[in-house]
């Protein structure tokens, strides 16, 4: 029973992350460390306001 629950939780977590990053990794940039976020902003891939808005959703 525990193994089944663990499997279910893993699948649910994977589904939640996949939904959060639909359209690529830049849309889920808020999952990454601060250094990676700063580098993506520096490269112009995303701006901080957009990233914060997606984090709140």
C-alpha positions as CSV (number, residue, x, y, z in Angstrom):
1,X,0.0,0.0,0.0
2,X,2.8,2.4,0.8
3,X,4.5,1.7,-2.5
4,X,1.3,2.5,-4.3
5,X,0.9,5.8,-2.4
6,X,4.5,6.8,-3.1
7,X,4.0,6.0,-6.8
8,X,0.8,8.1,-6.9
9,X,2.5,11.0,-5.2
10,X,5.4,10.9,-7.6
11,X,3.1,10.9,-10.6
12,X,1.1,13.8,-9.2
13,X,4.2,15.8,-8.5
14,X,5.5,15.1,-12.0
15,X,2.2,16.2,-13.5
16,X,2.2,19.4,-11.5
17,X,5.7,20.3,-12.6
18,X,5.0,19.5,-16.3
19,X,1.9,21.7,-16.2
20,X,3.8,24.5,-14.6
21,X,6.5,24.5,-17.4
22,X,4.3,24.1,-20.4
23,X,6.1,25.9,-23.2
24,X,9.7,25.3,-22.1
25,X,12.0,25.8,-19.1
26,X,11.9,29.6,-19.3
27,X,8.2,29.4,-18.2
28,X,9.3,27.4,-15.1
29,X,12.3,29.5,-14.3
30,X,11.1,30.2,-10.8
31,X,12.0,26.6,-9.9
32,X,15.7,27.3,-10.6
33,X,18.3,28.8,-8.3
34,X,18.7,32.6,-8.1
35,X,22.0,32.5,-10.1
36,X,20.3,30.8,-13.0
37,X,17.3,33.2,-12.8
38,X,19.7,36.2,-12.9
39,X,21.6,34.9,-15.9
40,X,18.3,34.3,-17.8
41,X,17.3,37.9,-17.1
42,X,20.7,39.1,-18.1
43,X,20.4,37.3,-21.4
44,X,17.0,38.8,-22.0
45,X,15.1,35.5,-22.1
46,X,12.6,36.8,-19.5
47,X,12.2,39.8,-17.3
48,X,11.7,39.8,-13.5
49,X,8.1,41.0,-13.6
50,X,7.0,38.1,-15.9
51,X,8.8,35.6,-13.8
52,X,7.2,36.8,-10.6
53,X,3.8,36.8,-12.3
54,X,4.2,33.2,-13.4
55,X,5.4,32.2,-9.9
56,X,2.2,33.6,-8.4
57,X,0.0,31.7,-10.8
